[in-house]
Amino acid sequence: MASSAERMKAMRARRRADGLREVRLVVPDARSEITRRRIAEQVRHLNPTAERDALDWIEDISEYDASR
């Protein structure tokens, strides 16, 4: 049986042959207390009116896209 590294290499080769490329994302760990505190602090500074305007715009444009 092939090693896990060999299987991953073969999978990447198949994906490349299909025109795909692997992308890795590194994101903050939401389970981390430090990250949760940082997010809470950022949320506290949000402007509710500006956020509502942004959400309304997203909703409007998504309805526009759906009707095309």
C-alpha positions, -999 to +999 in steps of 0.1 A: +000+000+000+012+035-008+022+058+020+000+087+029+026+111+013+025+092-019-013+091-019-014+129-014+011+135-042-010+114-065-041+132-055-025+166-062-013+154-096-048+143-105-062+176-094-036+195-114-044+174-144-081+185-139-069+221-138-073+225-101-048+238-075-047+232-038-051+263-016-044+262+021-060+287+045-048+296+079-075+312+101-077+323+137-088+295+161-123+305+173-119+281+202-090+302+215-098+326+244-075+352+231-091+351+196-126+352+212-117+383+232-102+400+201-133+393+181-156+406+209-135+438+211-138+443+173-176+436+174-180+462+202-166+489+179-189+481+150-214+508+139-248+492+138-261+516+112-232+510+089-235+472+094-272+473+086-265+493+054-239+467+044-263+438+051-291+456+032-268+461+002-257+424+002-294+414+003-303+437-025-275+426-048-281+389-040-317+393-051-305+411-083-281+382-091-308+356-085-332+373-110-307+373-139 
